[in-house]
Structures are given as C-alpha cells and as structure tokens.
Amino acid sequence: MVALARSPRPQPQSAETSAFEADVLAGLGATPKRLPPKYFYDVIGSQLFERITELPEYYPTRCEMRILRDHARDIAKLVPQGTALIEFGSGSSKKARILLRAVPPLAAYVPVDICGEMIEQEALDLRPDFPGLKVLPVTADITQNFALPEPAKAAPVRVGFFPGSTIGNFEPHEAAAFLRNAGRILGAGAALIVGADLIKPVEVLNAAYNDKAGVTARFNLNLLVRINRELGGTFKLDTFEHHAFYNRERHRVEMHLASLKRQKVKVAGETIDFRAGETIHTENSYKYSIESLSALARGAGWQPAGVWIDEREYFSIQAFKLPQ
Ligand code: AVJ
C-alpha cells in the first residue's frame, strides 16, 4: 500500500490561527519561555475559568460580585440614560447583569471578548432577560483595535466596563496603553468602571492560584492541550507541572508550566528544547492598590470618579472619567 503524503500538521485556517502560531513560536523561542495568557480562553479554557470563579480559594469573582451588588445604584450613576455600555473581556457577562439591572435604558450593551462562542451564547441568554436592550456582541482581542457597532458609535455617551481584574494580566505599561486606547474608543465624556484585585497577604494569593481541586492547574495546562490540537504540538501533559506564586517585589501572581525533565517538543513543525525544570511563563496577575491604579489611569488621561471595595479590602471597583 502506498502511504499517502500527509502534511505534517493542519495548515493555518484563519488569521486567528496564524496569530496564535506566530505568538506561540515567538514565546517558546524566547528566553525565558513565555506564552500570552489571552490564549487560555478557547471554549474549554473559558469553561475552566468559569469553574475557577466558583472555587472556595478563588475570592476575586465573589468579592467583585458582592461589591457590584452592594453599590450597584451608586455605580449606575455613572451610566446616564442612552449610554452605550461597552464591556471589555466580558466572558460570561455575569457581572454586567448586575449593572444592567441598575441602569436606566441604554442605547446598547456591547460585550467584547476573544472567545466568540462564549459571547454569542451569552447574548442569546441575555436577550430574554433584558427585553428592549440591544445586545451587540463583538468578537475581538481587546488588546487590538476593534470597531464598535453603529448604535454604540451613535450613542451620546459611552461607558466602558472592565471587570474581573483582567487589567492585571497586562504589564503596567500595557495597562496604561490599554486605558489610553479605551479612552480613544469611548470618547469625550466617557466613564470607565474597572475591577482590580488588591495587594493582600501572600497566603491568600497563593491559595487562590493553587486550588486543592486542581482546576487552576488544568486551566494552565489547557494551553498546551490547545497548542497540541491547533498547532500540531507534541506536548506530553504529564511532563509539565503547574506552578503559581506571588512575586512580592513586582506585586503579581505568576503562573508557569515547568518541564519535569529535559525534553524536545514539536510545535508547528519546529523543535523546542526544554531543560529539566525549565518553565514557560504563562501569566502575570498584577495586584494593585487604589493609589497605584489611579496613578496609572491619570497617566492615561482619566480622572478618578469613585472607588468601591469589600470589607476585607480584597478587591476594588474603581471608576474614572474623561473630560467632556
Ligand atoms: C481572568 C486574568 C483575572 O488573573 O486571576 C485565574 C485569570 N488565572 N486563575 C486572574 C486566572 C488563574 C484571572 N483573570
């Protein structure tokens, strides 16, 4: 029998796949090795993240939901009637629901997320619960430029909502660039409501990223599963281990995947060498103080317009405004 000539791996099918391939090869070719955390969120990764938010050790989501519920009326004062509410990295829209119940009639709610399947489904779930609200999902990488739908552009004012401490995934200079760009997208008179995780005792932070049930480890390792599937990778999952720890000097939780042995792995036709113990740095989750975040926002052109925190001072929701 004649062996059929098979291409060694599926060809990139879309611009998204080739951006993924380019970013993965660049990150694994760098020293130290790294991968961008935005690629955690394929369908499986988005589902694993939803499970993380329910873990006993993972306090941020519960804290933020509590703050939103307790101060919804106050926060809603930043959202006048006719606003287009733009959510950056909306995921499950669970937090937006709390805000949406407290605000006057809006021009539109625009959830923007890198995981298209997730927000299309969420939009379907939201519409019956908020009849009369225009839900206009946009599938986009929030770190890149993207266009707002017409009704959001035509609204008299736009308010940005960036919950979840997703801002913590950016390097501080990237967070500043993001805030400046958000200002450009939202325009004069806009407000921005940001959820940011606060600096706190190291034991609490380490526990939140090393849950007993191992869901965070699976979330981290899923990045390798995704590379195997989408980029013809040959990562053996049982030869990599989840590491997460708080880096006090830099105010961030770091996640890594450590190779348990010396090995070679193929990705998109290229060979990557690992030393025993070598890690891939997969995520930083920066922790802020009220002051450090507001200094960053001021530097990006925003004026502080409100701060809400929980009793334990674990998490903050901070509002900013742009001059008219
Ligand atoms: C979605 C970026 C806010 O940093 O806490 C959860 C992601 N990583 N557990 C975070 C995450 C590990 C999460 N953010």
Residues whose N, C-alpha, C, O or C-beta is under 5 A from the ligand:
A	BS01	AVJ	G164 S165 T166 N169 S285
